[in-house]
Amino acid sequence: MLQLRKSFVATLAILLLFPLLLLPQSASATASSADKSNSKASTKILYLTFDDGPTAHTDQLLDILDQYKVKATFFMLGPHMEQYQKATKRIVKEGHGLGLHGVTHVPSKFYKNAYSGLKEMQQANESLNKVAGVKTSLVRTPYGSKPYLKPAYRNVLLAQGGFHLWDWNVDSLDWKYKKDHQKVYNNVMQQVHNVYKNGTTPVALMHDQEATLKVLPQVLKTLKAEGYQFEILTKNVQPVNFWNDKR
């Protein structure tokens, strides 16, 4: 009888201790899962884009991006791709995002009628394919899509052409303040913070030009220090444009 009682007590002790032995592991797993979830939710994505290239300064721009291990998206002009073929090929080879910016960059020509913009983008795509052997469906129209790209024009470009329209929500104004680098830096940082605070992913507009090279390192250094991760635009990313057109 005594032996039976001892066996019962031992069994009861094991049953009482068993949940406690599992508790730390369960709590640890839960905390780990929560950490992963929070890490994913707190990822700060930023899309950096450059218009009007390639140019004589593209290699320097790419060197800076490489130095900071940053990928960007380039909205390029057809004639420039053919003129600066080496830079175009490097953009493709190094895994940057590819976009089209047309051919003329002249509003009276690009927006002449509903089909003129489509023809320019198709021509620019042929230049990209001729130089680098690839094509893209991402487009950014000259000076942005508002007010020039009327609904009928947009339908032709997106529905018939199969393109995806991109504008921006962060304007560096680097084309305007070519000598005031601090102004450009302040523009980028203030707008990025405001856009991110509103729960939107920043899409920053800069230009492939010499003046931008002076401020770009400071911009990248600060944004990376603040935890932003730079990703490229693709056809799988929902477009951000002034018309809120998600096609």
C-alpha positions as CSV (number, residue, x, y, z in Angstrom):
1,M,0.0,0.0,0.0
2,L,2.9,2.3,0.9
3,Q,4.5,1.6,-2.4
4,L,1.3,2.4,-4.3
5,R,1.0,5.7,-2.5
6,K,4.6,6.7,-3.4
7,S,4.0,5.8,-7.0
8,F,0.8,7.9,-7.0
9,V,2.6,10.9,-5.5
10,A,5.4,10.7,-8.0
11,T,3.0,10.5,-10.9
12,L,1.1,13.5,-9.6
13,A,4.3,15.5,-9.2
14,I,5.2,14.8,-12.8
15,L,1.8,15.8,-14.0
16,L,2.1,19.1,-12.1
17,L,5.6,19.9,-13.3
18,F,5.0,19.0,-17.0
19,P,3.1,22.2,-18.0
20,L,5.7,24.3,-16.2
21,L,8.5,22.7,-18.3
22,L,6.6,23.5,-21.5
23,L,5.9,27.1,-20.5
24,P,9.3,28.8,-21.2
25,Q,9.5,27.1,-24.6
26,S,6.0,28.1,-25.5
27,A,6.5,31.7,-24.3
28,S,9.8,31.9,-26.2
29,A,8.2,30.6,-29.4
30,T,5.4,33.2,-29.0
31,A,7.9,36.0,-28.4
32,S,10.0,34.9,-31.4
33,S,6.9,34.8,-33.6
34,A,5.8,38.2,-32.4
35,D,9.3,39.6,-33.1
36,K,9.2,38.3,-36.7
37,S,5.7,39.7,-37.2
38,N,6.7,43.1,-35.8
39,S,9.9,43.2,-37.8
40,K,8.0,42.5,-41.0
41,A,5.4,45.2,-40.1
42,S,8.0,47.8,-39.3
43,T,10.0,47.4,-42.5
44,K,10.3,50.8,-44.1
45,I,10.3,50.5,-47.9
46,L,11.3,53.4,-50.1
47,Y,11.3,53.6,-53.9
48,L,14.0,55.9,-55.3
49,T,13.5,56.9,-59.0
50,F,15.6,58.9,-61.5
51,D,14.2,60.6,-64.6
52,D,15.8,61.8,-67.9
53,G,18.7,59.4,-68.1
54,P,21.0,57.9,-69.0
55,T,23.4,60.8,-69.2
56,A,27.1,61.4,-69.1
57,H,26.8,61.3,-65.2
58,T,25.0,58.0,-64.9
59,D,28.1,56.0,-64.2
60,Q,28.9,58.3,-61.2
61,L,25.3,58.0,-60.0
62,L,25.5,54.2,-60.2
63,D,28.8,54.2,-58.3
64,I,27.1,56.1,-55.5
65,L,24.2,53.7,-55.4
66,D,26.6,50.7,-55.4
67,Q,28.6,52.3,-52.6
68,Y,25.5,52.5,-50.4
69,K,24.2,49.1,-51.7
70,V,21.0,50.8,-52.9
71,K,18.8,49.9,-55.9
72,A,16.8,52.5,-57.8
73,T,14.4,52.7,-60.7
74,F,15.4,54.6,-63.9
75,F,12.8,56.2,-66.1
76,M,14.8,56.6,-69.3
77,L,14.5,58.4,-72.6
78,G,14.8,56.5,-75.9
79,P,17.5,58.7,-77.5
80,H,19.5,58.8,-74.3
81,M,19.5,55.0,-74.1
82,E,20.9,54.8,-77.6
83,Q,23.5,57.5,-77.0
84,Y,24.7,56.1,-73.6
85,Q,24.5,52.4,-74.3
86,K,27.2,51.4,-71.8
87,A,25.3,53.1,-69.0
88,T,22.0,51.6,-70.1
89,K,23.5,48.1,-70.1
90,R,25.1,48.7,-66.6
91,I,21.7,49.8,-65.2
92,V,20.2,46.5,-66.4
93,K,23.1,44.4,-65.4
94,E,23.3,45.7,-61.8
95,G,19.6,44.9,-61.2
96,H,18.0,48.4,-61.1
97,G,14.4,49.0,-62.0
98,L,13.6,49.8,-65.6
99,G,11.1,52.4,-66.7
100,L,10.3,54.5,-69.8
101,H,10.1,58.3,-70.0
102,G,9.3,58.7,-73.7
103,V,11.3,60.1,-76.5
104,T,11.0,63.9,-76.9
105,H,10.2,65.1,-73.4
106,V,8.3,67.9,-75.1
107,P,4.7,68.3,-73.8
108,S,3.3,69.6,-77.1
109,K,4.7,66.5,-78.9
110,F,4.2,63.8,-76.3
111,Y,0.6,64.9,-75.5
112,K,-0.3,66.0,-79.0
113,N,-3.1,63.4,-79.2
114,A,-4.3,60.2,-77.5
115,Y,-1.8,58.0,-79.4
116,S,1.3,60.2,-79.5
117,G,2.3,59.3,-75.9
118,L,1.8,55.6,-76.6
119,K,4.0,55.7,-79.7
120,E,6.8,57.4,-77.8
121,M,6.7,54.8,-75.0
122,Q,6.7,52.0,-77.6
123,Q,9.6,53.6,-79.4
124,A,11.5,54.0,-76.1
125,N,10.9,50.4,-75.3
126,E,12.3,49.4,-78.6
127,S,15.4,51.4,-77.8
128,L,15.8,49.6,-74.5
129,N,15.4,46.3,-76.2
130,K,17.8,47.2,-78.9
131,V,20.5,48.3,-76.5
132,A,20.1,45.9,-73.6
133,G,17.8,43.1,-74.8
134,V,15.0,43.7,-72.4
135,K,11.7,45.6,-72.2
136,T,9.6,47.1,-69.5
137,S,5.9,48.0,-68.9
138,L,6.6,50.8,-66.4
139,V,6.2,54.4,-67.7
140,R,6.4,57.9,-66.3
141,T,5.1,60.6,-68.6
142,P,7.0,63.9,-69.0
143,Y,6.4,66.4,-66.2
144,G,4.0,63.9,-64.5
145,S,0.7,62.6,-65.6
146,K,-1.4,65.6,-64.4
147,P,-2.9,67.6,-66.0
148,Y,-1.6,66.5,-69.4
149,L,-2.5,62.8,-69.5
150,K,-6.2,63.1,-70.0
151,P,-8.5,60.1,-69.3
152,A,-8.7,59.2,-73.0
153,Y,-4.9,59.4,-73.4
154,R,-4.5,57.3,-70.2
155,N,-6.8,54.6,-71.5
156,V,-4.8,54.3,-74.7
157,L,-1.5,54.1,-72.9
158,L,-2.6,51.7,-70.2
159,A,-5.4,49.7,-71.7
160,Q,-4.2,49.4,-75.2
161,G,-0.5,49.7,-74.6
162,G,-0.4,47.5,-71.5
163,F,1.8,50.0,-69.6
164,H,1.7,50.8,-65.8
165,L,1.7,54.5,-65.0
166,W,4.0,55.9,-62.3
167,D,4.3,59.4,-60.8
168,W,5.7,60.1,-57.3
169,N,4.8,61.3,-53.8
170,V,8.2,62.8,-52.9
171,D,9.5,65.5,-55.1
172,S,13.1,66.4,-54.4
173,L,13.0,69.5,-56.8
174,D,16.6,68.7,-57.6
175,W,16.0,70.1,-61.1
176,K,15.0,73.5,-59.6
177,Y,17.6,73.8,-56.8
178,K,20.7,72.6,-58.6
179,K,23.0,74.7,-56.5
180,D,21.1,74.6,-53.2
181,H,21.8,71.0,-52.1
182,Q,20.6,71.5,-48.6
183,K,17.2,72.6,-50.0
184,V,17.0,69.4,-52.0
185,Y,18.0,67.3,-49.0
186,N,15.4,69.0,-46.8
187,N,12.7,68.5,-49.4
188,V,13.4,64.7,-49.6
189,M,13.6,64.1,-45.8
190,Q,10.6,66.2,-44.9
191,Q,8.4,64.6,-47.6
192,V,9.6,61.1,-47.0
193,H,8.8,61.4,-43.3
194,N,5.3,62.9,-44.0
195,V,4.4,60.2,-46.6
196,Y,5.6,57.4,-44.3
197,K,3.8,58.9,-41.3
198,N,0.6,58.8,-43.4
199,G,1.0,55.1,-43.9
200,T,2.1,55.3,-47.6
201,T,5.3,54.0,-49.2
202,P,7.5,56.9,-50.4
203,V,8.2,57.1,-54.1
204,A,11.0,59.7,-54.5
205,L,11.6,61.6,-57.7
206,M,15.2,62.7,-58.5
207,H,17.0,63.3,-61.8
208,D,19.9,61.7,-63.5
209,Q,22.0,64.9,-63.6
210,E,25.3,66.3,-62.2
211,A,23.8,68.4,-59.5
212,T,22.0,65.4,-57.9
213,L,25.3,63.7,-57.4
214,K,26.3,66.3,-54.9
215,V,23.3,65.6,-52.5
216,L,22.6,61.9,-53.2
217,P,25.2,60.5,-50.7
218,Q,23.8,62.6,-47.9
219,V,20.3,61.5,-48.7
220,L,21.2,57.8,-48.9
221,K,23.3,57.9,-45.7
222,T,20.5,59.5,-43.7
223,L,17.7,57.3,-45.0
224,K,19.6,54.1,-44.5
225,A,20.5,55.2,-41.0
226,E,16.8,55.7,-40.3
227,G,16.1,52.1,-41.4
228,Y,14.7,52.6,-44.9
229,Q,15.1,49.7,-47.4
230,F,15.4,50.6,-51.0
231,E,13.5,48.4,-53.5
232,I,12.8,48.7,-57.2
233,L,9.6,49.2,-59.0
234,T,8.2,46.3,-61.0
235,K,5.0,45.4,-62.8
236,N,3.9,43.6,-59.6
237,V,4.0,46.7,-57.5
238,Q,0.7,48.7,-57.4
239,P,1.3,51.9,-59.3
240,V,1.4,55.3,-57.5
241,N,0.2,58.1,-59.8
242,F,-1.7,61.4,-59.6
243,W,-4.9,59.8,-61.1
244,N,-5.0,56.9,-58.6
245,D,-5.1,54.6,-61.6
246,K,-4.1,51.1,-60.4
247,R,-3.9,49.5,-63.8
